[in-house]
Structure formats: C-alpha cells, structure tokens
Amino acid sequence: MKTGMIAALAGLTVTGMASASFVGYVVTSANVSNSGQNLTVYTVAARFNGATDTLLNAFNLGSTSGAGALSGFWHKDNDEFSSGVLTQSGGSWNPTLTGSATANRPYDSYLTIGGQAAATNTSTADPSWNTGGNTSAAGWNRPDLPNNGTLGWFNSSPPTLQGRVGNSPGLPTTDVRVAQFVLSANDSVARTYHLEVGYNNGVAGSAVQFGTGSFSLPAPGAVAVLGLAGLAGRRRR
C-alpha cells in the first residue's frame, strides 16, 4: 500500500478562536483486480489532531486539473443501473448502496462522512448534485462527478458520531474517511481535487470550524503544502 499526505498549514488562528485542528488530507492506494480489470483503489481521509474531532460535512469538491478528472471511476454497487456489476457506465456515490463488504465494497467508488460503506451509513448528498440536467432527489446516483465545483455531502445523523476520528475502520485514529475512488490501474489522467470540510469537537451544539485543502490521485510521493486549515467562521457555500 502506498501513502501520500497532502499537508495543510496548521495553526492558523482567527481572532477569538482556537488554533485549527484540521491537518490535511491523506491518500492511500492499493492495487487490486476484479472482473478481469486491473484497478487502483484510493482512500481519501481527512486528518485531525484533536482526540474527539468530528467531521460533519464535506463540500465544494471540484477538480482543479480539468474536466477529465471528473469521470473514469469504477463502481460496483447495488444501484438500479449497475446491480452489483463492475462498471464505469453507471453506479452511485451513495455509500449505503455499496452492498457486500467483500464482493462490492473493495471495488466501488463512494463518498462518506466517516464510517464505512454499508447500509447503516448516514452520509447524505446535499442539493449541489442536482445540476447539469440531473434533477433526481438522489443526485449522486451517477458514475461521474458534476462539473460545478460545489459538490457536498453530510452526516444526516450527527449523534451517531460516524464522523469522529477513530470511527473509520481500517484507518489511523487521527483520520476520518471521506472518499474511495476506484480507477483503472493504467489511468494517466491528471487528478487533483479541492475539498472543504466542516467539523467540531463532537459535543452537540459546539462551534463548527472549517478547513480547506487539496489532494491528488495518485498522491505525490513527497509531502506538499496544498491546504489551509482552520478557516473558522467561514460560511458554507
């Protein structure tokens, strides 16, 4: 498994606010094969430095390397189109539709606020997906990413603490899973994405802070300073 970290400029302060605790994004990758296809699976996690930091939502996901980075993903979920078959022509980003933990999840592209892709996942798409002719109420039931730079998803049941550090199986206790992207092993498209997050300390009613950063698939071999953490008080777009 390969790991690359997109570091943030931590410790920035805003008057009257504590130092930011969003550190940046971490990308790990693994090569697998399924249905005769050689694939690379990328896990993207948000890293924090607080023991109870809890991710609430992710938003303004968009490509900073061109429209080519918005397609080419493999899905193997149980949405109406793909029915558990590995495909690039259909599928969903909805983690509740992924299906089997062994036959589907390791090969499916999905988005999440912590936890794992399963029927009990409480991540939900926000209205930013209902664009480009896609007017479905479940706008993330598509294989590609709309080219609007505002895509978001959130934990629809924050009391579950699904987005808290340590609650993403298979990841370090500092990390919260936000995405799994599955690409062809020989994919050579430049893929860099911008993403912002909202989080708090896991206590109901506590102040929400915001952080922003970028990540690449594949992640660069060296640490790159591409993010800004702790934009406290920034309004969600």
TIMARBA-883395 format. One line per 8 residues: number of its first residue (from 1); their letters; for each residue x, y, z of N, C-alpha, C, O. Coordinates in steps of 0.001 Angstrom, whole numbers, plus 524288, in hexadecimal, padded with zeros to 5 digits. Each point is the difference from the previous one (the first is absolute). Example, Ala and Ser with C-alpha at 12.3 -4.5 7.8 and 13.67 -1.06 7.14 Angstrom:
1> as> 83386 7E9C6 81E78 7FC86 804A6 80000 80384 804B0 80000 8040C 7FFED 80299  7FA96 8042D 7FA97 80334 804A6 8003C 7FCFE 80442 802DA 801FD 80454 800A9;
This chain:
1> mktgmiaa> 80347 7FB5B 80000 7FCB9 804A5 80000 8036D 804D9 80000 803F5 8003C 802B8  7FA7D 80398 7FA3A 802E4 804DF 7FFB6 7FCF6 8043B 802E6 7FB32 80000 8001A  807B0 8038C 80237 7FD83 80438 802E1 8027D 80524 7FE79 804C7 80070 7FFAA  7F7ED 8037A 7FF67 801F5 80540 7FF00 7FCC4 803C5 80329 7FB3F 7FF5F 8005D  8072C 80478 801E6 7FD1B 803BE 8032F 80023 80559 7FD8B 80420 801FB 7FE86  7F73D 80059 8010F 7FF8C 80563 7FE52 7FF79 80331 804FB 7FBD0 80020 8025C  80853 80269 7FF3C 80018 802A3 80510 7FD68 80548 7FFB0 7FFC3 80269 7FBD9  7FE50 7FF5D 80891 7FDAE 80534 80057 8037C 8037F 80349 80371 7FE24 802CB;
9> lagltvtg> 7FBA3 806E5 7FCD8 802C7 803BD 80349 7FD04 80066 80520 7FC72 80331 80089  80505 7F994 80333 7FD2C 7FFC8 804EB 80186 80497 8037E 80408 80281 7FF38  7F8A1 7FE89 804A9 8013D 803E5 803E7 7FE63 8057C 7FE9F 80123 803A2 802F0  7FC37 7FD1A 7F8A4 7FE1D 80532 7FEC1 7FBC2 80179 803E5 7FCF6 7FCA6 801A0  802CB 80832 7FFDA 7FC22 801A1 803D4 7FCA3 8045F 7FDD8 80197 802FE 7FC97  7F9B0 7FD43 8058A 7FC73 80447 7FEE4 7FEC2 8027E 8053D 7FF83 7FD3E 803E9  7FFFB 807CB 7FC40 7FF2E 802B7 804EE 7FBA9 7FD80 80337 7FBA0 7FF54 7FE20  8059D 7FF50 806B7 7FC1D 7FDCD 80382 7FF2E 7FA30 7FF4C 7FCB3 7FDC3 802B0;
17> masasfvg> 80629 7FFAB 7F9D0 7FF3C 7FA71 7FF07 804FF 7FD10 80145 80445 80233 7FFD7  7FB24 7F8C0 80170 80489 7FCBC 80116 802A6 7FE81 7FAEA 7FDC6 800A4 7FBC9  80705 7FD5B 804A0 802CE 7FE36 7FB68 7FCF5 7FBB1 7FD48 7FD37 7FCF6 80279  80360 802D9 7F86F 7FD35 7FC13 7FCEF 801F6 7FA94 80148 8048F 7FF48 80158  7F7EB 7FCD2 7FE3A 80193 7FAA2 8010C 7FF4D 7FC7C 7FB41 800B5 7FB43 80064  7FDE9 806FF 7FB1C 80023 7FD13 7FB1C 8058E 80052 7FDE3 80216 80444 7FF3E  80048 7F73F 7FFD2 8057A 7FFD0 7FE65 80091 7FFD3 7FA16 80356 802AF 7FDD0  7F96F 7FA2F 7FF93 80063 7FF79 7FA5A 7FDA8 7FAE1 7FE35 7FD5F 7FD54 80303;
25> yvvtsanv> 80391 80146 7F810 7FDF6 7FB28 7FDC8 80450 7FBF8 7FF5E 80474 8014E 7FEBE  7FA31 7F9DF 80222 8038F 7FBA4 7FF5E 7FDB4 7FC4F 7FBE7 7FB71 7FE82 80054  807BA 8000D 7FBDB 7FE4B 7FC72 7FBE0 80324 7FAF4 80055 804CF 80020 8000A  7F883 7FB75 80034 80299 7FAEF 7FFB9 7FDF9 7FD21 7FB39 7FB98 800EA 7FE4D  80794 7FBA3 7FF88 7FE6D 7FD38 7FB42 80188 7FA48 80049 803C1 7FE8F 802A2  7F949 7FE36 7FA9F 8011F 7FA71 7FFB8 7FE62 7FE07 7FAA1 7FC00 801A9 7FDE9  8070B 7FAD7 7FFDB 7FEC8 7FDAD 7FAF1 7FCF1 7FAF8 800CA 80184 7FCA6 8031A  7FA24 802DA 7FA0C 7FCB2 7FB5D 80053 7FE41 7FE95 7FA7C 80112 802DC 7FC49;
33> snsgqnlt> 7FC4A 7F8CE 80334 7FDAB 7FE8E 7FAFB 7FAAF 7FD9C 80100 7FF25 7FD6F 803FA  7FD3E 80371 7F857 7FAC0 7FDE5 80077 7FD80 7FFDF 7FAA8 80096 803A4 7FCEB  7FCA9 7F837 801FF 7FD2C 7FF75 7FB07 80389 800DD 7FB53 7FE56 8022F 7FC0D  80698 7FC18 80464 803B7 80080 7FBB8 8026D 8055B 7FF72 802E3 800F4 7FC47  7FC00 8029C 80761 80217 8054C 7FFBE 80426 800CB 80439 7FF3B 7FE88 80484  8052B 803CD 7F9F7 803F5 80196 803CA 7FEAC 8057F 801E4 7FF6A 8039A 7FCDF  8001F 7FD00 80842 7FE0A 804CD 8024D 803BD 80219 8041D 8031C 7FD15 8023A  7FC8E 80806 7FEC3 8028F 80263 80482 7FBBF 80285 80355 7FCDC 80319 7FE17;
41> vytvaarf> 8031A 7FB85 806E7 7FC1C 801FB 803A9 8028F 80429 80370 803E3 7FEEF 8029E  7F9F2 805C4 7FD60 80209 80452 8031A 7FC3C 80131 80473 7FB54 800BE 7FF22  806B9 7FF6F 80598 7FCF6 801B6 80488 801D2 80571 8017D 804AA 800EF 800B3  7F7A0 802A8 7FFC7 80136 80561 8018B 7FDC5 800E7 80570 7FB64 7FF04 800F5  807E0 802DB 80293 7FE5C 8010D 8055B 8016C 80584 8018D 803F1 8021F 7FE3F  7F8CF 80035 80512 8013D 80505 8026B 802B6 7FEDF 8052D 7FE17 7FCDF 8031D  80651 805A3 7FDD1 802FB 7FF1A 804CE 7FF55 80497 803C3 80022 8048B 7FE6F  7FF24 7FA26 80697 7FF47 803E6 80417 803EA 7FEFC 80468 80253 7FBCD 80051;
49> ngatdtll> 7FE5E 8081C 80316 80397 7FF45 8045E 7FD5A 80051 80550 802A7 80059 803FF  7F828 7FF89 7FC1C 7FD16 7FFFC 804E2 7FDB6 7FAA0 80112 7FE59 7FD4E 7FC61  8018D 8011D 80892 7FE60 7FAB7 8016D 7FA3F 7FEE8 7FEEA 7FE7E 7FB79 7FF66  7FE3D 808A2 80056 7FA71 7FF31 7FF0A 7FE14 8030E 7FB43 7FB47 800A1 7FF56  8083B 80146 7FD61 7FE5E 802F1 7FB5D 7FC3C 7FCB9 7FCC4 800D2 7FB55 7FF2F  7FB12 80731 7FF04 7FBD1 7FD2D 7FD51 7FE89 802C8 7FAF7 7FE51 80481 80013  80255 7F8D4 7FBA1 7FEA1 80221 7FADD 7FA15 8000E 7FF61 7FD6B 7FC12 80101  8006E 8085A 7FD58 7FA69 8009B 7FF45 7FE71 7FFED 7FA46 7FC16 7FDA1 7FE88;
57> nafnlgst> 8070A 80502 7FE3C 7FEB8 8002A 7FA6D 804DB 80125 7FCC0 803EA 801FF 801F3  7FBB7 7FCB5 7F91D 80407 80137 7FC1F 7FD41 802C8 7FB89 7FB9A 7FE9D 7FEA3  806F0 80551 7FF0D 7FD4E 80313 7FC08 803E6 802B1 7FC63 804B4 8001F 800FF  7F935 801FD 7FADC 80318 8029C 7FBF5 8042D 7FC6B 7FDAF 8045B 801AF 7FEDD  7FA39 7F94D 80074 8037B 7FC69 7FD3B 8000C 8016B 7FA3C 7FBE2 8007A 7FD90  808B7 8002F 8004A 80076 80132 7FA74 8056F 7FEE9 7FE05 803BF 7FFFB 80304  7FCB8 7FF1B 7F7EA 80509 7FF01 7FD99 802D8 8051F 7FF09 7FDB3 803CB 7FE25  8075E 7FC47 80325 80349 80473 7FEAE 803BB 7FE96 7FB97 803A2 802EF 7FED9;
65> sgagalsg> 7FB7A 7F893 7FEAF 80369 7FE3C 7FBC2 7FCF9 7FEC4 7FB0B 801C8 7FCF3 7FCBC  7F9A2 8056D 802B4 7FD0E 7FF5D 7FB33 7FB7B 7FC32 80078 7FFA7 7FCF6 803B6  7FCD6 80348 7F85E 7FB49 7FCCD 8001A 8011F 7FA30 7FF6F 7FCBE 7FCC8 80178  807CF 801CD 7FC6E 80147 7FA7C 7FF57 80041 7FD0D 80520 7FF63 7FB3B 80016  80186 80793 8043A 80072 7FD84 80523 7FAAF 7FEC8 80262 7FFBF 7FDDB 8044B  7FC01 80376 7F905 7FAC9 7FF50 8022D 7FD56 7FB02 7FE2D 7FB7D 7FF0D 8015D  8072E 7FDCC 7FBA0 7FDBD 7FB17 7FE24 8043F 7FBCB 7FFFE 80479 80101 80172  7FA0E 7FA48 7FCEA 803B8 7FBB3 7FFD5 80006 7FCA9 804E1 80363 7FCA2 8008E;
73> fwhkdnde> 7F8EE 80432 80305 7FFCB 7FD11 804E5 7FD1B 7FAD2 7FF3F 7FC50 7FF9F 7FCF0  80570 7FC76 805E9 7FD60 7FAF2 7FFFE 7FC48 7FFAD 804A7 80132 801DD 80445  7FA42 7FBB9 7FACF 7FC29 7FF12 8041A 7FE65 7FA47 7FFE7 7FFD6 7FD82 7FBE4  7FEFE 8007C 808B9 7FDF5 7FAA7 8005F 7FC0B 7FFC9 80470 8007E 7FCE3 803A2  7FB9B 80676 7FC01 7FC23 80059 80429 7FABE 7FDD9 7FE2F 7FF79 7FE15 7FB9F  7FCBB 80248 807C8 7FADD 7FDBB 7FEF1 7FC04 80419 7FE63 7FB65 7FF88 8014E  80650 8047F 7FBDC 7FC2E 803B9 7FE13 7FCDE 7FD79 7FB8C 80146 7FBBB 7FE32  7FAA8 806F7 8001A 7FC67 7FDBE 7FC31 80299 7FE95 7FADB 7FE6E 7FC3D 7FD74;
81> fssgvltq> 80593 806C3 800FC 80274 7FF1D 7FAF0 803F1 7FB93 80029 7FFC8 7FC75 7FCC1  803D8 803B0 806FE 80467 7FC61 7FFD4 7FEEF 7FAC1 8028D 80252 7FC13 7FE7A  7FA38 803C8 8055F 7FE65 7FB15 80279 8049E 7FC97 8019A 7FFF4 7FB46 7FF20  803EF 8070F 8032B 80467 7FD09 80209 80415 7FE6B 7FC0D 8038A 7FD02 80149  7FC11 804EF 7F9E1 803C1 7FEBC 7FBE4 80414 80455 7FFAF 7FEA2 8049C 8002A  80655 7F9FB 7FF63 80428 803E1 7FF6E 7FF4C 802EC 7FAD8 7FFE8 7FD98 7FBD7  7FF9A 8079A 8046B 7FEFD 80313 7FB56 801C7 8059E 800B4 80065 801F3 80461  800AD 8009C 7F741 80108 8059E 7FFF3 7FB5F 802FE 7FDBD 80017 804CE 7FFC8;
89> sggswnpt> 7FBF0 7F86F 7FE91 7FB90 8026D 7FD5F 7FB7D 8014A 803A0 7FC76 802E3 7FE7D  80395 7FB13 80633 7FBD1 800F3 803B3 8021C 7FF8E 8057F 804AB 7FF35 800D5  7F7D0 80150 802E4 80194 7FF94 80569 7FE73 804BC 80322 7FD66 80387 7FE05  80431 7FC8F 806DE 7FE88 8041F 8039D 80483 80130 803B0 80353 7FCAD 80103  7FCB9 8081E 800F9 803C1 80180 80407 7FDC7 7FF19 80575 802A1 80102 803E6  7F8A0 7FD21 7FC5F 7FD42 7FF14 804E7 8024B 7FB43 802D0 7FFC0 7FBAD 7FDEA  8027E 80500 806CA 80280 7FB8F 802A1 7FC2D 7FBD7 801D8 80193 7FB8F 800F3  7F968 805C9 7FF94 7FC3D 7FC1A 801CC 7FEAF 7FC04 7FBCC 7FDB3 7FBF1 80129;
97> ltgsatan> 803BF 8052B 7F9ED 7FEBF 7FC7B 7FBB3 80488 7FC65 7FE90 7FF86 7FCE1 7FC61  804D1 80381 80661 804A3 7FD13 7FE6D 7FF1C 7FA1D 80000 801D7 7FD4D 7FC79  7FB68 800B1 80761 7FEE8 7FA60 8000B 803F1 7FCE3 80322 801C9 801BE 8041C  7FF91 7F9AC 7F9F8 80348 7FC53 802D6 8053F 8025D 8018F 80285 802B7 7FCEF  7FF13 7FC2F 807EE 80500 801F3 801F9 8049E 7FD7E 7FD4A 8044C 80228 8001D  7FAEF 7F951 7FD6E 8044D 7FD44 7FD69 7FF86 80003 7FA10 803F1 80078 7FD49  7F755 7FF07 800A9 7FF49 7FFA1 7FA54 7FF69 8054D 7FD61 80101 8007D 7FB53  7FD61 80381 8079C 7FEE9 8051A 7FDAC 8036D 80461 8021D 80282 802C9 7FCFE;
105> rpydsylt> 7FD9D 7FDD6 80830 80291 80480 80257 805AD 800C9 7FE4F 80187 80479 7FF1C  801A8 7F77A 80068 80581 800EF 7FE92 800BF 8022C 7FA83 80450 801A8 7FEAA  7F794 7FE5F 7FE1C 8008A 80186 7FA84 7FC4F 80479 7FE81 7FF64 8012A 7FB60  7FE2D 8014F 8086E 7FBF6 803E8 7FEF4 801CF 80579 80178 80263 800C4 8041B  7FC7B 80304 7F88E 800FB 80584 8013C 7FB62 80224 80316 7FB80 7FF5A 7FE6F  805A2 80338 805FA 7FBC5 80237 80326 8021E 8048B 8033B 804BC 800B3 8007A  7F7B0 8025F 801BC 80146 80465 80365 7FD70 7FF24 8054E 7FBD5 7FD9F 80051  8069C 80447 803D1 7FDE7 7FF02 80532 801FB 8040E 803DB 803F3 80295 7FF13;
113> iggqaaat> 7F946 7FDF0 8053C 801DF 802FF 80478 8015F 7FC08 80438 7FCC9 7FEC4 8035C  807FA 7FF43 7FC72 801C7 7FC18 803BA 7FD6F 7FAB6 7FF39 7FD6E 7FF06 7FC0F  80352 7FD9D 807BF 7FDA7 7FADD 7FFCC 80208 7FCBA 7FB7B 8048C 8005D 7FE78  7F7F9 7FC77 7FF79 80142 7FC72 7FBC2 7FB51 7FFB3 7FC5E 7FBA1 8012B 801A1  8052D 7FD52 7F992 7FBAE 7FF73 7FC4F 7FCC1 7FB40 80184 801C4 7FB8E 7FF7E  7F977 8056A 80260 7FC7E 7FBDD 801B9 7FA7A 80238 80046 7FF44 804BF 7FFB6  7FCE6 7F7E1 800D6 7FA8B 801B6 80011 7FED0 803A4 80486 7FC4D 80310 7FFB5  806C5 7FCAF 80480 7FF11 80341 8049F 802BD 80549 7FFC5 7FF70 80320 8039C;
121> ntstadps> 80383 7FDF6 7F83D 802C1 804F0 7FF7B 7FC10 8047D 7FFB9 7FC05 7FF8F 7FD58  80511 804BF 80561 7FC4B 80460 8003D 801B6 804B3 7FCC6 7FE20 80456 800E6  80562 7FAE1 7FB60 801AF 80444 7FC8C 7FBD6 800FE 7FBD7 7FDA3 7FC59 7FDF4  80180 808A5 800D5 7FBEE 8018C 7FC52 80213 8043E 7FC5E 8030B 80359 801A0  7FB4F 7FC7D 7F979 8018D 80406 7FC3C 7FD12 8050D 80108 7FB6B 7FFE6 80174  80738 8048F 7FDCC 7FD34 804F3 80065 7FE1D 801A4 7FA8D 80162 7FD73 7FC2A  7FB87 806B1 80363 7FD8A 8015E 7FAFD 803C0 8017C 7FBA1 7FE4F 80099 7FB89  806B3 80003 80598 803C1 80187 7FBF7 80067 7FC08 7FB9C 80204 8013C 7FBD0;
129> wntggnts> 7FC16 7F9FD 80514 80047 7FBE9 7FBFF 7FBA1 80071 7FBFC 8004D 7FD91 7FBDD  7FBB6 80570 80540 7FB85 80060 7FC7A 800F9 80426 7FBDD 7FD3F 803EF 7FFBC  806B9 7FB21 7FD0A 80185 803BE 7FC04 80107 7FD29 7FAE0 80014 7FB33 7FFCC  800AE 807C5 7FC30 80179 7FDC8 7FAFA 7FBF8 7FC5C 7FDB1 80159 7FC2A 7FD6F  7F9A9 80506 8037A 7FBE5 7FCC4 7FDD7 7FE73 7FB83 80386 7FC3D 7FD3A 7FEDD  80697 80201 80564 7FEAE 7FBDE 803A4 7FC90 8025D 8043E 801F6 802A5 80381  7F8F4 7FC6D 7FC36 7FC5F 8025E 803B5 7FE04 7FC1A 80400 7FC57 80127 802E7  80607 7FA3F 7FD4A 7FE70 7FC17 803C7 800EE 801FE 8058A 803C7 802CD 80101;
137> aagwnrpd> 7F8BA 7FBB8 8029A 800C0 8017F 80572 804E0 7FD72 8023C 8025F 80200 803AC  7FF19 7F98E 7FA12 804D0 7FD4E 801A2 80412 800F5 7FBCF 80176 7FC6B 7FD25  80063 8086E 80279 8033E 801A0 7FBA1 80558 7FD87 7FFA4 8029A 8008D 7FBFE  7FF2A 7FCB4 8081A 80528 7FD90 7FF8C 7FFAF 7FA74 7FDE6 803E0 7FD28 80022  7F79E 80144 7FDF2 7FF81 7FAE5 7FD76 8018E 8007B 7FA45 7FCBA 7FFC4 7FC7C  80850 800E9 802B1 8024B 800A0 7FADA 805B1 7FE5A 8006A 80239 80039 80443  80040 7FE1D 7F766 80561 7FE0C 80054 8042A 80435 80017 80459 7FF13 801D6  7FA5A 8059E 7FC2A 803D9 80435 7FF94 7FF01 8041D 80432 7FC7D 7FF72 8033C;
145> lpnngtlg> 806A6 804A7 7FCA5 7FF5A 80467 8038F 7FE4E 804C2 7FCD6 802BC 8017A 7FC55  7F8D8 800FB 804F5 7FE55 804B3 7FD2D 80436 80433 8001E 802BF 800AA 803E4  7FDB4 8021D 7F7D3 80416 803F4 7FF75 7FE18 8054A 801FD 7FF4F 803A9 7FCF6  7FFD4 7FCB8 8083B 7FE4D 80504 8022C 8035B 801E4 80490 7FF63 80470 801C0  80428 7F840 80034 80394 801A3 80418 7FD8F 800EE 80551 8028D 80220 8037B  7F877 7FC4E 7FD3B 7FD4A 800FB 804F5 7FDF0 7FB0B 80288 7FCFA 80057 803BA  80483 7FB29 7FA6E 7FDC2 7FB14 801DF 800E8 7FF3C 805D1 8044C 800DD 801FA  7F795 7FD80 800BF 80072 7FF44 80596 7FCE3 7FB62 801FB 7FC71 7FE19 7FD62;
153> wfnssppt> 804ED 80021 80743 7FD16 7FBD7 802A3 800B0 800CC 805DB 803B7 8028C 801AE  7F8B4 7FB47 80173 80006 8011F 80594 7FE01 7FB4D 80314 7FD7B 7FC83 7FDDC  803AF 8037B 80723 7FDFD 7FBF2 8037A 7FA81 80198 801A1 7FF55 803C8 802E5  7FCC3 7F963 7FB49 7FA91 8016E 80113 7FE5F 7FEB5 80591 7FBBE 8017F 801AA  80793 7FBC0 80141 7FED1 7FEB0 8056A 804E6 800C5 80356 8026D 7FC2C 8019A  7FF12 808B7 7FF78 804D2 80108 802E7 80073 7FD34 80542 8045C 7FEB3 80190  7F746 8004D 8014C 80096 7FD3A 804FB 8027B 7FA99 7FF85 801D0 7FDD5 803E4  7FE4A 7FFFC 7F76F 80293 7FAED 7FF50 805E6 80067 800B4 802A1 7FC13 800E9;
161> lqgrvgns> 7FF78 808BB 7FEA8 805A5 800FA 80043 802F3 7FCD1 7FBEA 8048A 7FE9A 800C5  7F8D9 80045 7FAE4 80282 7FD23 7FBC0 804D2 802D7 7FE03 803C5 7FD88 7FE52  7FC1B 807C1 801DF 80452 80311 7FDF4 80452 8012C 803E0 80390 80300 7FECC  7FC33 7FAB1 805D4 80410 80101 803E1 804FB 7FD0E 7FEA4 7FFCF 7FBBF 7FDC6  804A9 8068C 80395 804F7 7FD4A 7FF46 7FFCC 7FACA 802EB 7FDD0 7FFA4 80444  8047A 7FC61 7F965 7FFF3 7FAD6 8025A 7FB5C 7FCB0 7FE80 7FFD8 7FB5D 80146  7FC52 806EC 7FC04 7FB4A 7FD1C 7FE85 7FFDF 7FEA1 7FA36 7FBD0 7FF27 7FDC9  808C3 800A1 7FFC4 80074 7FE5A 7FA89 8033E 7FB01 7FFDE 804CD 80046 8000B;
169> pglpttdv> 7F8B1 7FB30 7FFCD 802D7 7FB09 80046 8045C 7FF9F 7FBF2 7FF4F 80162 7FB72  8052F 7FCB8 80654 8046C 7FF41 7FC7C 8038D 804B1 7FF7D 80405 7FFAB 7FD62  7FA9C 804BF 8050F 80324 804BF 7FF9E 80253 8015F 80556 7FE09 7FE39 80404  8061F 804EB 7FC0D 80227 801D3 804FC 7FBE8 802F8 8032B 7FC45 80211 7FDC7  80461 7FE28 8074C 7FC26 80280 80362 7FFE1 805EC 7FF6D 7FCAB 8028E 80258  806DD 7FFAB 7FA9F 7FFF8 805A1 7FEEA 7FCD6 80157 7FB27 7FF30 80499 7FED6  7FF05 7F776 7FE57 7FDD9 800D6 7FACB 7FA2A 7FECC 7FFB3 7FDF1 7FCC7 802EA  7FF75 805EE 7F972 7FA7D 7FF17 7FEDF 7FF76 7FF0F 7FA24 8018B 8034D 7FCDD;
177> rvaqfvls> 7FC4E 7F849 801AC 7FF64 7FEB1 7FA76 7FC1A 803B6 7FD75 7FBCC 800F7 80220  805A0 80125 7F942 7FC6A 80360 7FD19 7FECB 7FDE2 7FA91 7FC0A 80179 7FDB4  80741 7FB1D 80030 7FF02 7FE28 7FAB4 80320 7FB19 7FED2 80420 7FF08 80246  7F9C7 7FDEA 7FA1A 802FD 7FBD9 7FD77 7FF3F 800A7 7FA23 7FB97 8000A 7FE16  808AD 80076 7FF19 7FFE3 8008C 7FA59 802A7 7FB3F 7FD99 80462 7FEA7 80172  7F8FC 7FED7 7FAEE 80231 7FB70 7FD52 800DC 80172 7FA4C 7FC5C 8018F 7FD45  80885 7FDE8 800F6 8017B 80162 7FAAB 802B9 7FB68 7FD70 801DE 7FC74 802A9  7FE5C 8039C 7F83C 80311 7FC17 7FD34 805AA 8007C 801AD 801EE 8044E 800EC;
185> andsvart> 800BF 7F73D 7FF79 8056B 8000F 801D8 80385 80330 7FC71 803F5 8021B 801BD  7FA9C 7FE43 7F93F 80337 802EC 7FC45 7FDDA 8057B 7FEF7 8018F 80282 7FC35  7FAEB 7FF5F 80716 7FDD0 8053E 7FF5B 8045B 80409 80061 802F4 8000C 803CB  7FD74 80351 7F84D 8043A 803DA 7FFDB 7FDFE 8059C 80007 80300 803A1 7FF0A  7F7F6 7FD20 8020D 7FDB7 80537 80026 801FC 802F0 804D1 8003C 7FDCD 80445  8012F 80721 7FB08 8017F 80344 80475 7FB35 800E3 80368 7FBF9 801CE 7FE19  80470 7FCF0 806EE 7FB77 80049 80374 80173 802B4 80524 8023D 7FD91 8037E  7FC7C 8076D 7FCEF 8009A 802DC 804DF 7FAC3 80285 80147 7FD70 8023F 7FC9C;
193> yhlevgyn> 80109 7FD59 8084E 7FAD4 801C5 801A2 8006A 803A6 804B3 80363 7FF63 8035B  7F915 80469 7FCC8 7FF63 80380 8047B 7FB64 7FE12 8033C 7FC0F 7FE52 7FDD1  80463 801E6 80758 7FBBF 7FE50 80368 80040 80307 8051E 80435 800D2 8022E  7F73E 800D3 7FFB5 7FF99 802A7 80503 7FCEC 7FCA6 803CF 7FCC8 7FCCC 7FE6A  80439 803F4 806A5 7FD60 7FCE1 803FD 7FE12 80378 80469 80242 80418 80121  7F97D 7FA2C 8015C 7FDFF 8026E 804B8 80043 7FC07 80466 7FEA6 7FB74 7FF33  8030C 80624 8056A 800B9 7FC4C 80447 7FF72 802D7 80535 8003C 804CC 8003C  7FF06 7F827 803F8 80016 80233 80544 802A5 7FC2B 803B2 8027D 7FC45 7FE46;
201> ngvagsav> 7FCFB 804A5 806CD 802B0 7FCA7 803C6 7FCB6 7FB59 801C0 8015B 7FD53 803C3  7FA5F 801BB 7F988 7FCBE 7FB79 8012B 7FBF5 800D9 8042B 7FD14 7FC67 80148  802AA 8084F 800E4 7FC21 8013E 803FE 7FB6E 802CF 7FD66 800CA 803C5 7FD20  7FA79 7FA6C 803DE 7FB5D 8025B 7FDA3 7FFC6 805D3 80129 80086 801A1 8047F  7FEB3 8017C 7F775 7FF8B 8059F 8009E 8051C 802EF 80002 7FFFD 804CD 8004A  80467 7F879 7FF69 8050C 802B8 80008 800F4 802B2 7FACA 7FDA7 7FE97 7FC0B  805C6 80544 803F8 80102 80324 7FB57 8023B 7FCB4 7FB92 80339 7FC88 800D7  7FAFF 804A2 7FA7E 801F0 7FD4F 7FB53 8049D 80310 7FDCD 7FFB9 804C4 7FF70;
209> qfgtgsfs> 80475 7F885 7FF58 80481 8024C 7FD71 80063 7FDD3 7FA7B 7FD96 7FC0A 7FEBB  8057F 8069B 7FDFD 80081 7FE67 7FA95 805BB 7FFA4 7FE73 80349 802EE 801F0  7FDD7 7F97D 7FA98 80534 7FF74 7FDD7 7FFB3 7FEF9 7FA37 7FBFB 7FE3B 7FE0C  80835 802DB 7FF32 80013 7FF30 7FA66 80547 7FDCB 7FE53 803FC 8010C 8027B  7FC0A 7FBEE 7F958 804D9 7FDB9 7FE20 7FF38 7FD67 7FABD 7FBC0 80039 7FDC3  8085E 7FD4F 80043 7FFE3 7FD4C 7FB00 8027C 7FAA8 80093 8031E 7FF1A 8038D  7FB7F 7FD5E 7F8F3 8027D 7FAE1 7FFCE 80055 7FE45 7FA55 7FD0C 801D6 7FCAE  80694 7FA9B 80241 800DE 7FE25 7FAAB 7FFB6 7FA17 7FFCB 80144 7FD55 803CC;
217> lpapgava> 7FD15 800A7 7F7C8 7FFF2 7FA69 7FED6 80337 7FF1F 7FB0E 7FE6A 801D0 7FBD7  80608 7FB7D 8046C 8025E 7FE13 804DA 8024D 80475 80323 8011D 80432 7FDEE  7FF98 7FAD1 8072B 8024D 803FD 80355 805C3 8009F 7FEA5 8029A 7FC23 7FECD  7FF72 808A1 8015C 8059B 800BF 7FF06 80335 7FD34 80416 7FE3F 7FF61 8046F  8066F 7FEEA 7FA2C 80342 7FD0E 80395 801E2 8032F 80497 800FE 7FDD8 8042E  7FF86 80748 7FB23 801E2 80358 8043E 7FB79 8031C 8024A 7FC04 800D4 7FD71  804A8 800DB 80759 7FC15 80348 80282 7FFD5 80544 7FD38 8040D 80266 7FF04  7F73E 7FF5B 7FFBD 7FF61 80506 7FD5A 7FC68 80376 8032D 7FC03 7FE2A 801F5;
225> vlglagla> 8054B 806C4 7FE99 7FCB3 8039E 802E4 7FBFF 80236 7FC3D 80114 803AF 7FD1B  7FA44 7FA03 802F9 7FBEB 80182 7FC50 7FAF3 8017A 802B5 7FC1E 80112 7FD60  803D1 7FF06 807D7 7FB13 800F0 802B1 8005C 8046E 803DA 80442 80193 80198  7F73E 8006F 7FFE6 7FFA9 803EC 8041B 7FC1E 7FE02 80404 7FB89 7FED3 7FEAA  80617 800C8 80630 7FC99 7FDF6 80414 7FDCC 80467 8034B 80239 8043F 8005E  7F949 7FA97 80209 7FDF7 8035B 80415 7FDD3 80534 7FE37 80119 80407 80264  7FBD9 7FBF5 7F974 7FD85 804E6 7FE6C 7FB1E 800B4 80345 7FBA2 7FFA4 7FE05  8051B 80158 806E6 7FBA4 80047 803B7 7FC4E 8045C 7FE8E 801A0 8044C 7FE94;
233> grrrr> 7F951 7FA82 801D0 7FC16 803F9 7FEF4 7FEC6 800AC 7FA44 7FCB0 80334 7FEA1  805E5 7F9D9 7FDF5 7FEDA 80086 7FA77 7FAAB 7FDC5 7FEC7 7FEA4 7FBC2 801D0  7FE67 80708 7FB2F 7FAC0 7FE34 7FEBF 80026 7FBD4 7FBDE 802E7 8006B 7FC31  7F9E4 7FB70 8048F 7FFBE 7FBC4 7FC30 7FD3A 801F0 7FB26 7FBD9 8026A 80046  8068C 7FC7A 7FB45 7FD97 801A1 7FB1E 7FC17 7FBFE 7FE24 7FD91 800B9 7FBEA;
